[in-house]
Amino acid sequence: MSAIATELADLLINCVHIGPVGIIGLGIAEKLFPFVPSYVAFVVIGIVVAAKQSDLTSAILALAIGSTAGSLCWYGVGLILGERRSVTFVKRFGPYIGLTPARYQRAADAFQRNLVLILALGQTLPVIRVYMAIPAGVLGVPLARFLLGTFIGSLVWAGPLLTLGFWIGDHNSDPAFAGVIVVAALIGLEALIVWGWRCFKRRRSRPRPAAG
């Protein structure tokens, strides 16, 4: 397991060293192969960008472009498969990539409201941000609006995380250790949010005692 983590870290560092093209590639890979939480990968990318003394703004833009391109691939999957085959795809393969039928349905229902806003907000939600493009393709969301909403949301998500990583890399004598602490805190925060949400849902689902 540690060997795999080391190889992934080396790959990430090498891509950042390539420059904007390499960072775009990381953005695409983050959407197509979401084995590492994006908030972990993005903070690490920010640390490497600082170590390389690269331009932070260019890195954020490149990552948002790559993330949007990765979403476009999932959009194409939804467009090609159509509604019936997309549902079958989600039921068969979704559990392996963190996409449950319930999550897929919630994403599809969201498009009944403001498309650009929903797409932008969806990019700030772990897991959902990866696969929200599938129902967008199924429903035939206009491509220009899909790209606009996804790109805006990708900027909102990537910007603070890369900036945090950049600050860690630029202001700490041991950025690797500081990065581990911050990443662990982010993972713990996500776990706490998930736990709180599940408790909230369980409490709401309990039958209320009859009045009187």
DRENLOZA-706297 format. One record per atom (N, C-alpha, C, O): residue in one letter; x, y, z. Coordinates in steps of 0.2 Angstrom, whole numbers, plus 2048, in hexadecimal, padded with zeros to 3 digits. Atoms other than C-alpha are relative to their C-alpha. Layout:
<nodes>
AXYZ...
</nodes>
This chain:
<nodes>
M8047FA800M800800800M804806800M80380B7FCS7FC7FA7FFS80E80C805S8048017F9S8058077F7A7FC7FF806A8178087F4A7FB8037FBA7FD8077F7I8057FD805I80780D7EAI7FF807802I7FF80B7FDA8007F97FEA80681D7F4A8068047FEA80580A7FCT7FA7FD803T8188217F0T8008017F9T8028067F7E8017FF807E81581E7DEE7FB8057FEE7FD8097F9L8057FB801L8068297DEL803807801L80280B7FDA7FD7F97FEA80F8377E7A8068027FAA8068077F9D7FB7FF805D81E8357DAD7FD8027FAD7FF8077F7L8037FE806L8128367CCL7FD807800L7FE80B7FBL8037FA7FFL8098457D3L8068067FFL80580B7FCI7FA7FB800I81A84E7D6I8038017F9I8048077F6N7FD800807N82084A7C4N7FB8047FBN7FE8087F7C8057FC804C8108517BCC800807802C80080B7FDV8007F97FEV8118617C6V8078037FDV8078097FAH7F97FE803H8248627C0H7FF8027F9H8038067F6I8017FF807I81E8617AEI7FD8077FEI7FF80A7F9G8037FA801G8148717B0G7F98007FFG7F67FB801P808800800P8028767ACP7FD7FA7FCP7F87F87FEV803806803V8008687A0V8007FA804V7FB7F6804G8008067FBG80585B7ADG7FA801805G7F77FC807I8057FE7FBI7F98647BAI7F97FF7FCI7F47FC800I806802803I7EB8637ADI7FF7F9800I7F97F6801G801808800G7EE8507ABG7FE7FE807G7FA7F9808L8028027FAL7ED84F7BEL7F8801801L7F57FD805G8077FE7FFG7DC8587BEG7FB7FB7FCG7F67F97FFI803805803I7D684C7B1I8007F9803I7FA7F6804A8008077FDA7DC83C7BAA7FC800807A7F97FB809E8047FF7FAE7D48437CAE7F97FE7FFE7F57FB804K807802801K7C38417C2K7FF7F97FDK7FA7F67FFL801807803L7C68317B8L8027FA805L7FF7F5805F7FE8057FBF7CF8287C6F800802807F80680480AP8007FC7F9P7C982F7D7P8027FB806P7FE7FA80AF7FE8047FBF7D38237E2F802804806F80280180CV7FD7FC7FBV7DA8317ECV7FB806801V7FA8097FCP8057FA800P7CE83F7F3P8048067FDP80A8077FES7FD7FA804S7D184F7E9S802805805S807808804Y7FD7FB7FBY7D38597F9Y8077FE802Y80B803804V7F98027FEV7E284F7FDV8058017FAV80A8047FCA7FC7FF805A7E984F7ECA8028077FEA8078097FDF7FF7F9802F7E78627E9F804803805F808807803V7FC7FD7FBV7EF8667FAV8077FE7FEV80C8037FFV7F9802801V7FE85C7F5V8038037FAV8098057F9I7FE7FC806I7FE8647E4I803807801I8088097FFG7FE7F97FEG7FF8757ECG807800803G80A805802I7F98007FCI80E8707F7I8057FF7FAI80A8027FBV7FB801806V8178697E7V8018077FCV8078087FAV8007FA804V8138797DEV804805803V808809800A7FC7FC7FCA81A8837ECA8087FE800A80C8037FFA7F9803800A82A8787EDA8038027F9A8098037F9K7FE7FF807K82C87A7DAK8018087FEK80380A7F9Q8017F9801Q82988D7DCQ7FD8027F9Q7FF8077F6S8047FE806S81C88D7CES7FB805802S7FA807807D8057FB7FFD80E8997CBD7FA7FD803D7F77F8800L8068037FDL7FF8957D6L7FA8017FCL7F67FC7FBT8067FF804T7F289D7CBT8007FC7FAT7FB7F97F9S800805806S7F88937BCS7FE7F9802S7FB7F67FEA8028077FEA7F78837C6A7F97FF801A7F67FA800I8088007FFI7E58877CCI7FC7FF7FAI7F87FB7F9L803800807L7E088B7BAL8007F97FDL7FC7F67FAA7FF807804A7E887B7B3A7FC7FB803A7FA7F6800L8048057FCL7E08707C1L7F98007FEL7F67FB7FDA807800801A7CF8777BEA7FE7FE7F9A7F97FB7F7I801802807I7D18757ABI8007F87FFI7FC7F57FCG800807801G7D68637ADG7FA7FC804G7F87F7801S8068037FCS7C885F7BAS7FA8017FCS7F67FC7FBT8057FF804T7BC8677AET8007FB7FAT7FB7F87F8A7FF805805A7C385C7A0A7FE7F9802A7FB7F57FEG8028077FDG7C184C7ABG7F9800800G7F67FA7FFS807800800S7AF8517AES7FD7FF7F9S7F87FC7F9L803801806L7AC85279CL8007F97FDL7FC7F77FAC800807801C7B184079AC7FA7FD803C7F77F97FFW8058037FDW7A483B7A6W7F98027FDW7F47FF7FCY8067FD804Y79784779DY7FF7FC7FAY7F97FA7F8G801804806G79B83D78DG7FD7F9802G7FA7F67FEV8028067FEV79882D796V7F8800801V7F57FC7FEG8078007FFG78783279CG7FC8027F9G7F67FF7F8L8037FF807L78383978AL7FF7FA7FCL7FA7F97F8I7FF806804I788829782I7FB7FB802I7F77F77FFL8048067FDL77F81D78EL7F9801800L7F57FD7FFG8077FF7FFG76F826790G7FE7FE807G8017FB80BE8028017FAE76482579FE8007F9803E8027F7808R8018077FER7608127A0R8077FD801R8087FA806R7F98047FFR77280C79DR804804805R808800808S7FC7FC7FBS77981A7A8S7FE7FD807S8027FC80CV8038037F9V76E8137B7V8037F9801V8057F7806T7FD807800T7748017B3T808801801T80A7FD806F7F97FE7FFF7868087B2F802801808F8067FF80BV8007FE7F9V7848107C3V7FF7FA805V8037F980AK8028057FCK77C8017CBK8067FA800K8087F7805R7FB805801R78A7F57C4R807802803R80A7FE806F7F97FE7FFF79A7FF7C6F800806805F806807808G8007FA7FCG79580E7D1G8037FE807G80780280AP7FD8027F9P7998057E2P808800800P80B801805Y7F9801800Y7AB8027DCY804807800Y80A808801I7FD7F9801I7AE8157D9I7FC805805I7FD80B803G8037FC7FCG7A481C7E7G7F98047FEG7F7809801L8067FD803L7948207DDL7FA7FB801L7F97F67FET8068047FFT7848197E4T7FA8027FCT7FA8087FAP8067FE804P7738197DBP7FD806803P7FA80B800A8037FB7FCA76D8257E9A8038077FEA80080C7FDR7FC7F9802R77B8327E5R7FF8027F9R7FE8087F8Y8027FF807Y7788307D3Y7FA8047FFY7F98087FBQ8067FD800Q7668347D5Q7FF807802Q7FC80B800R8007F97FDR7698437E0R8038057FBR80180A7FAA7FC7FC805A77584A7D3A7FB8017FAA7FB8077F8A8057FF806A7688477C5A7FA805802A7F88097FED8067FC7FED75A84F7CFD802808801D7FE80C800A7FE7FA7FFA76585E7D3A8008057F9A7FF80B7FAF8007FC807F7658637C0F7F98037FFF7F98077FAQ8067FD802Q7538687C1Q800807803Q7FB80B801R7FF7F97FDR7598787CAR8058047FBR8068017F6N7FB7FC804N7668857C4N8067FC7FEN80A7FA802L7FB805803L77287B7B9L807802802L80B7FE805V7FA7FD7FFV7818867BAV802800807V8087FE809L7FE7FF7F9L7808897CDL8017F9803L8057F7807I7FF8077FEI77D8767D0I8067FD7FEI8097F9802L7FA803803L78B8717C5L806803804L80B7FF806A7FA7FC7FDA79787E7CEA8007FD807A8057FB80AL8008037F9L7918787E0L8027F9800L8057F7805G7FF807800G7928667DBG8087FF800G80A7F9802Q7F9801800Q7A58687D8Q803801806Q809800807T7FD7FF7F9T7A886D7EAT7FE7FA805T7FF7FB80BL8028067FCL7A085C7F0L8047FA7FFL8047F87F9P7FC806802P7AC84D7F2P7FB7FB7FDP7F57FA7FFV804806803V7A683E7E8V7FB8037FBV7FC8017F5I8057FE805I7988477E0I8038047FBI8018047F5R7FC7FC805R7A48537D7R8037FC7FAR8037FF7F5V7FD804805V7AB8457CEV7FB7FD7FBV7FC7FD7F5Y805803804Y79B83D7C7Y7FA8047FEY7F58017FBM8067FC801M78F84B7C6M7FF8017F8M7FA8027F6A8007FF808A79384C7B3A7FC7FB7FDA7FA7FC7F7I804806804I78B83B7AFI7F98027FFI7F68027FAP8077FE801P7798417B3P7FF8067FBP7FA8077F8A8007FB804A77D8517AAA8007FE7F9A7FD8017F5G800802807G78184879AG7FA7FC7FFG7F77FD7F9V806804801V77283C79CV7FA8057FEV7F68047FAL8057FB800L76784C79EL8018047FAL7FD8097F8G7FF7FC806G76F85478FG801808802G7FF80C7FEV7FF7F97FEV774864799V8058037FAV80A8007F8P7FC7FC805P77B87178CP807800802P809801807L7F98017FFL78D86E78AL804807803L808806808A7FD7F97FEA79288178CA7FF801808A80380380BR8027FF7F9R78888279DR8047FB804R8067FC80AF7FC8067FCF7908717A3F807802801F809802807L7F87FE800L7A287779FL800806805L805807809L7FF7FA7FCL79F8887A7L7FF7FF808L80380180CG8018017F9G7978827B7G8057FB803G8077FC809T7FB8047FET7A48747B9T806803801T80A802806F7F97FD7FFF7B387F7B6F7FF805806F80480680AI8017FC7FAI7AC88C7C3I8017FC806I8057FE80BG7FF8047FAG7AA87F7D0G8067FD801G8097FC807S7F9803800S7BB8777CCS804805803S809804807L7FC7FB7FEL7C38887CFL7FF801807L80380280BV8027FF7F9V7B988A7DFV8037FB805V8057FC80BW7FD8067FCW7BF8797E5W807800800W80A7FF806A7F8800801A7D18797DFA803806803A809805806G7FD7FA7FEG7D588B7E3G802800808G808800809P7FF8007F9P7D488A7F6P8057FA802P80A7FB807L7FC8057FFL7DC8797F7L8078007FEL80C7FF802L7F97FE803L7EB87D7ECL803805804L809805805T7FD7FA7FDT7ED88D7F5T8037FE807T80880080AL7FE8037F9L7ED884806L8077FC7FFL80B7FD803G7FA804801G7FA8787FFG8068047FFG80C803801F7FA7FB802F8058867F8F802803806F808804807W7FE7FD7F9W80588F809W8047FB804W8097FE807I7FC8057FCI80A87F812I8077FF7FDI80C800801G7FA801803G81887D805G805806801G80B805801D7FC7FA800D81E88F806D801802807D806807808H7FF7FD7F9H81D892819H8027FB805H8017FD80BN7FF8057FBN822882821N8077FD7FEN8097FC7F9S7F9803801S83487B824S7FF7F97FES8047F67FBD801807801D82D86A823D7F97FF7FCD7F47FD800P807800803P81E86B816P7FD7F97FFP7F77F87FFA803807801A81C858814A7FD7FE807A7F77FC806F8048027F9F818856827F7FA804801F7F5802803A8067FC7FFA80D865827A7FA7FE7FBA7F57FE7FDG805802805G80485F817G7FC7F9803G7F67F9802V8038067FDV80184E820V7FB802805V7F57FF805I8057FD7FAI7F985782FI7FA8037FDI7F48017FFV8067FD803V7EE861824V7FC7FB7FCV7F57FC7FDV803805804V7E9853819V7FC7FB805V7F67FA804A8038047FBA7E5848828A7FA804804A7F5801805A8067FC7FEA7DA85782FA7FB8007FBA7F58007FDL805800805L7D185881FL7FC7FA7FFL7F67FA7FFI803806800I7CD84681FI7FC7FF806I7F67FC805G8048007FAG7C7847831G7FA8047FFG7F5802802L8067FC800L7BC85582DL7FB7FD7FBL7F57FE7FDE805803805E7B484C81EE7FD7FA804E7F67FA803A8038057FDA7B183D829A7FB802806A7F67FF807L8057FD7FBL7A9848837L7FA8037FCL7F58027FFI8067FE803I79E85082AI7FB7FA7FEI7F57FB7FEV804806802V79883F823V7FD7FD806V7F77FB805W8038027F9W795839835W7FA804802W7F5801804G8057FC7FEG78B848839G7FA8007FBG7F48007FEW805800805W781847829W7FC7FA801W7F67FA801R8038067FFR77D83582CR7FC800807R7F67FD807C8038007FAC77883883EC7F98057FFC7F4803802F8057FC801F76D846838F7FA7FD7FCF7F47FE7FDK805804804K76483B82BK7FD7FB804K7F77FA803R8038057FBR76182D838R7FB804804R7F6801806R8047FC7FBR75A83A844R7F98027FCR7F48027FFR8067FD804R74E841836R7FC7FA7FER7F67FB7FDS804806802S74982F831S7FC7FD805S7F87F8804R8048037FAR74382A842R7F9803800R7F88097FFP8077FE7FFP73082A844P7FF804806P80180380BR8017FC7FAR72A83884FR7FA7FD804R7F57FB801P8058027FCP71F83485DP7F98047FFP7F980A7FEA8077FC802A70C83885AA7FF805806A80080380CA8027FB7FBA706847863A7FA7FE804A7F57FB801G8068017FCG6FA846871G8017F9803G7FC7F7807
</nodes>
